[in-house]
Each structure stands twice: as structure tokens, then as C-alpha cells.
Amino acid sequence: MNTIQNQTQIRRASERGQANHGWLQSQHTFSFADYHDPAFMGFRSLRVINEDRIAPGRGFATHPHRDMEIFSYVLEGQLAHKDSMGNERVLVPGDVQLMSAGSGITHSEFNPSAQEPGHFYQIWIRPNRSGLTPSYTEWRPSTEQQSDGKILIISADGRNASAKINQDVDVWRLKWHKNEEVTHISQAGRGLWLQVLRGSISVNGGEQLYAGDAIYTTETISWIIQSDENAEALLFDLA
């Protein structure tokens, strides 16, 4: 059950759940595995935001999923993916993989480098119905999009060459260079969740948000998001 209130609030990186497995360091924005916070069970259809750092040559062994839309966004290093649908890929920074677990899949994720650690976000979104046929897709920016300030990377209708998800949600990748700003206007009845990936930003002139921090709202609002340094974030616009 989602217990987050109808107002704009900040979720600091330091407030997240922490898990250190030696080969894996993970920070959980929402309740996950052994971390449980009844106030943060998810936000609308957004169920998991885990920031993972994986040691060289290590990773998640083959394991099952069902009835969840799962995507990974790579920040540093590489992420090797293999699944029961026959997909085998190695993702690099800026790449997105989106997997609809549907009626059931198995997959593994590991860091193929023998020297460099991997750093990525794994995000789960509840689908709009259960028992879907499993599927897999990828998104990566074109050369022209590498430095674009606001790009739609995931959507329900796959518009603008975004990856298609089985839920009413738009996911935007935001990037800033020094002293730039990005705007976003929410529609009535929707919620916004902004997850800072690197750098620092401010929203509508408010307090600074840093890597790992988030700001969220269910108000109908216009956000002007500014940065005084190079920064990157994911913005979720959810029904």
C-alpha cells in the first residue's frame, strides 16, 4: 500500500535502506528485501528504485520474476544481461533495458569487467494487468541525444522512439550542463517522482537536491528544475 501523502516532499539519499553484501552495495528508496518502511512502499505504480554498485566479475545469479515491469539504467561500468527469452546483452552508461516479466521469466545480471565496478539503477513498475507475455527491449540515446536536456526514454505508447511499457507512465532522462534548466508540467490526477542520479539540482528555487535524493508530488504543478553543475536525473510522470 502506498502511504505517501498528497504534497511535495523530499526523500534524501541518507534516508534510504542500506544493504552491503560485499560484492553488492545497494540503496533502497522503497521497502525491498530486508528493508521495510511502511511509509515508503512505493509511489503509485512505481514500486522499486534500487541504486546498485556491483564489484568486478560479480552479479545476480539466475532468478525468477513475474508481473513486473523492470528496467535498468547504467551510470558507470557495464551490465551484462541474460534471460530465458534468449536475450544476451552488455549495457554501457546511458543504456536502458526494459523487461516485462509478465507470466514469468528468469534472468541474470552481472558485471562483466574484471577491474571496473558497475553502477546502475534498477527500477520496478507494476504493470497495468497480470499474466502478460514476457518481452524485452532496449533504449539508447542517439549521438544527437547524448547531451539533450530532456528525453522521453519509456512510455505507454512508445512515442518518440521510447521503450514501451505496460503502464500509464512516462519516464524522462534529464541532463543539465552548468546553469541550465529543464521544465515539466504535471497534469491533474498524476504524480511526479524525480530521482537525482548525479550532480545537484533545485526545483522551483527550493533547497538543493544531490545524487540519490528524490523529490515527489501529487499536486498539479509546473517544475522548473535547475542545476549549477553537470547533473543527471530520471523523472517519472505516473497515472
VENPE-V145189 format. One record per pair of residues at least 6 apart in sequence whose C-alpha atoms are under 8 Angstrom apart, sorted by the first residue. I is the first residue (numbers start at 1). J is the second residue. D is the distance in whole Angstrom. If there is no record, write none. Layout:
BEGIN
i->[I/I]
j->[J/J]
d->[D/D]
END
This chain:
BEGIN
i->[1/1/2/2/2/2/2/2/3/3/3/3/4/4/4/6/6/6/7/7/7/7/8/8/8/8/8/9/9/9/10/10/10/10/11/11/11/11/12/12/12/13/13/13/13/13/13/16/16/16/16/17/17/17/17/17/17/17/18/18/18/18/18/19/19/19/20/23/23/23/23/24/24/24/24/24/25/25/25/26/26/26/26/27/27/27/28/28/28/28/28/29/29/29/29/30/30/30/30/30/30/30/30/30/31/31/31/31/31/31/32/41/42/44/44/44/45/45/45/45/45/45/46/46/46/46/47/47/47/47/48/48/48/48/49/49/49/49/50/50/50/51/51/51/51/51/52/52/52/52/52/53/53/53/53/54/54/54/54/54/55/55/55/55/56/56/56/56/56/56/56/56/57/57/57/57/57/57/58/58/58/59/59/59/59/60/60/60/61/61/61/61/62/62/62/62/63/63/63/64/64/64/64/65/65/65/65/66/66/66/66/66/67/67/67/67/67/67/67/67/67/67/67/68/68/68/68/68/68/68/69/69/69/69/69/69/69/69/69/69/69/70/70/70/70/70/70/70/70/71/71/71/71/71/71/71/72/72/72/72/72/72/72/73/73/73/73/73/73/73/73/74/74/74/74/74/74/74/74/74/75/75/75/75/75/75/75/76/76/76/76/76/76/77/77/77/77/77/77/77/77/78/78/78/78/78/78/78/78/78/79/79/79/79/79/79/79/79/80/80/80/80/80/80/80/80/81/81/81/81/81/81/81/81/81/82/82/82/82/82/83/83/83/83/84/84/84/85/85/85/87/91/94/94/95/95/95/95/96/96/96/97/97/97/97/98/98/98/98/98/99/99/99/99/100/100/100/100/100/100/100/101/101/101/101/102/102/102/102/102/102/103/103/103/103/103/104/104/105/111/111/125/126/127/127/127/128/128/128/129/137/138/139/139/139/145/147/148/148/149/149/149/149/149/150/150/150/150/150/151/151/151/152/152/152/152/152/152/153/153/153/153/153/153/153/154/154/154/154/154/154/154/154/155/155/155/155/155/155/155/155/155/156/156/156/156/156/156/156/157/157/158/158/168/168/169/169/169/169/170/170/170/171/171/171/171/172/172/172/173/173/173/173/174/174/174/174/174/175/175/175/175/176/176/176/176/176/176/176/177/177/177/177/177/178/178/178/178/179/179/179/179/180/180/180/181/181/181/181/182/182/182/183/183/183/183/184/184/184/185/185/185/185/186/186/186/186/186/186/187/187/188/188/189/189/189/189/190/190/190/190/190/190/191/191/191/191/191/191/191/191/192/192/192/192/192/192/192/193/193/193/193/193/193/193/194/194/194/194/194/194/194/195/195/195/195/195/195/195/196/196/196/196/196/196/196/196/196/196/197/197/197/197/197/197/198/198/198/198/198/198/199/199/199/199/199/199/200/200/200/200/200/200/200/200/200/201/201/201/201/201/201/201/201/202/202/202/202/202/203/203/203/203/204/204/204/204/205/205]
j->[41/42/39/40/41/42/43/44/38/39/40/41/39/40/43/217/218/219/216/217/218/219/215/216/217/218/219/215/216/217/213/214/215/216/213/214/215/216/212/213/214/29/210/211/212/213/214/27/28/29/30/27/28/29/30/31/35/36/25/26/27/28/35/25/26/27/26/54/55/58/59/52/53/54/55/59/52/53/54/50/51/52/53/50/51/52/35/48/49/50/51/40/48/49/50/36/37/40/41/42/47/48/49/50/37/38/40/41/42/48/48/47/48/191/238/239/125/126/127/167/238/239/123/124/125/126/123/124/125/126/122/123/124/125/121/122/123/124/121/122/123/119/120/121/122/212/118/119/120/121/122/117/118/119/120/110/111/117/118/119/111/116/117/118/111/112/113/114/115/116/117/118/110/111/112/113/114/115/110/111/112/108/109/110/111/108/109/110/107/108/109/110/106/107/108/109/106/107/108/104/105/106/107/101/104/105/106/101/102/103/104/105/100/101/102/103/104/126/127/129/130/131/132/100/101/102/124/125/126/127/98/99/100/101/102/124/125/126/127/165/166/98/99/100/101/122/123/124/125/96/97/98/99/122/123/124/96/97/98/120/121/122/123/93/94/95/96/97/120/121/122/91/92/93/94/95/96/119/120/121/92/93/94/118/119/120/121/92/93/117/118/119/120/92/93/111/113/116/117/118/119/90/91/92/93/111/112/113/118/119/90/91/92/109/110/111/112/118/88/89/90/91/109/110/111/112/87/88/89/90/91/107/108/109/110/88/89/107/108/109/105/106/107/108/105/106/107/105/134/135/136/97/140/141/138/139/140/141/138/139/140/136/137/138/139/136/137/138/163/165/134/135/136/137/132/133/134/135/136/165/166/132/133/134/135/130/131/132/133/134/135/130/131/132/133/134/131/134/134/117/118/167/167/165/166/167/166/167/168/166/163/163/153/162/163/151/175/174/175/173/174/175/176/182/172/173/174/175/182/172/173/174/160/162/170/171/172/173/161/162/163/170/171/172/173/162/163/164/165/169/170/171/172/162/163/164/165/167/168/169/170/171/164/165/166/167/168/169/170/164/165/164/165/238/239/236/237/238/239/236/237/238/234/235/236/237/234/235/236/232/233/234/235/182/232/233/234/235/230/231/232/233/182/226/227/229/230/231/232/227/228/229/230/231/227/228/229/230/226/227/228/229/226/227/228/224/225/226/227/224/225/226/222/223/224/225/222/223/224/220/221/222/223/192/219/220/221/222/237/220/221/219/220/218/219/220/239/218/219/220/237/238/239/216/217/218/219/236/237/238/239/216/217/218/235/236/237/238/214/215/216/217/235/236/237/214/215/216/233/234/235/236/212/213/214/215/233/234/235/209/210/211/212/213/214/231/232/233/234/211/212/231/232/233/234/210/211/212/231/232/233/210/211/229/230/231/232/208/209/210/211/227/228/229/230/231/208/209/210/225/226/227/228/231/208/209/225/226/227/223/224/225/226/223/224/225/226/224/226]
d->[6/8/7/7/6/6/6/7/7/5/7/7/6/7/7/7/5/7/8/5/6/6/7/6/4/7/7/6/6/7/7/6/4/7/6/5/6/8/7/4/6/8/8/7/5/5/8/6/5/5/7/5/5/7/8/7/6/8/8/6/5/6/8/6/5/6/6/6/5/6/8/7/6/5/6/8/6/5/7/6/6/4/6/6/5/7/8/7/6/5/7/8/7/5/6/8/7/5/5/6/7/6/6/8/6/8/6/5/8/8/7/7/7/8/7/7/5/5/8/8/7/8/8/6/5/7/8/5/5/7/7/5/5/7/7/6/5/7/6/5/6/8/6/5/7/8/8/6/5/6/7/7/6/4/7/8/7/6/5/6/7/8/5/7/6/7/5/5/5/6/5/7/7/5/5/6/5/8/6/6/8/8/6/4/6/6/5/6/8/5/7/8/6/5/4/8/5/6/7/7/6/4/7/6/6/6/6/5/5/6/4/6/7/6/4/6/7/7/7/8/5/6/7/6/5/6/6/6/5/6/7/6/5/6/8/6/5/6/6/7/7/6/5/6/7/7/6/5/6/7/5/4/6/6/5/7/6/5/7/7/6/5/6/8/7/6/5/7/6/5/7/7/6/5/6/6/7/6/4/7/8/5/6/8/6/5/8/7/5/8/6/5/7/6/7/8/8/6/6/4/6/7/6/5/7/6/7/7/6/8/6/5/7/7/6/5/7/7/7/6/4/6/6/5/6/6/7/6/5/6/8/7/6/5/7/4/7/6/5/7/7/6/4/6/6/5/6/7/8/8/8/8/6/7/7/6/5/7/6/5/6/7/6/4/6/6/5/6/7/8/7/6/4/6/8/8/5/5/6/8/8/8/8/5/7/6/5/4/5/5/8/7/4/6/6/6/8/7/7/7/6/8/7/8/5/5/6/5/8/8/7/7/7/7/6/8/7/8/7/8/5/5/6/7/6/6/5/7/7/5/5/7/7/6/7/6/4/6/8/5/6/8/6/6/6/5/5/6/7/8/6/5/7/6/6/5/6/8/7/6/5/6/5/5/6/6/5/6/7/6/8/4/8/6/6/7/6/5/6/6/5/7/7/6/5/6/6/5/7/7/6/5/6/8/6/5/6/7/7/6/4/7/8/8/6/7/5/5/6/7/8/6/4/7/6/5/4/6/7/6/4/7/6/6/7/7/5/4/6/6/5/7/7/6/5/6/6/5/7/8/6/4/6/7/8/5/5/6/7/6/8/7/5/7/8/7/7/6/8/7/7/6/5/7/6/4/7/8/6/5/6/5/5/6/7/6/5/6/7/6/4/7/6/5/7/5/5/6/7/6/4/6/7/6/4/7/5/5/6/7/6/5/5/6/6/8/6/4/7/5/6/8/5/5/7/7/5/8/5/5/7/6/6/7/6/4/7/6/5/4/6/6/7/7/8/6/6/5/7/7/5/4/7/7/5/6/6/5/6/6/6/5/6/6/5/6/8/8/8]
END
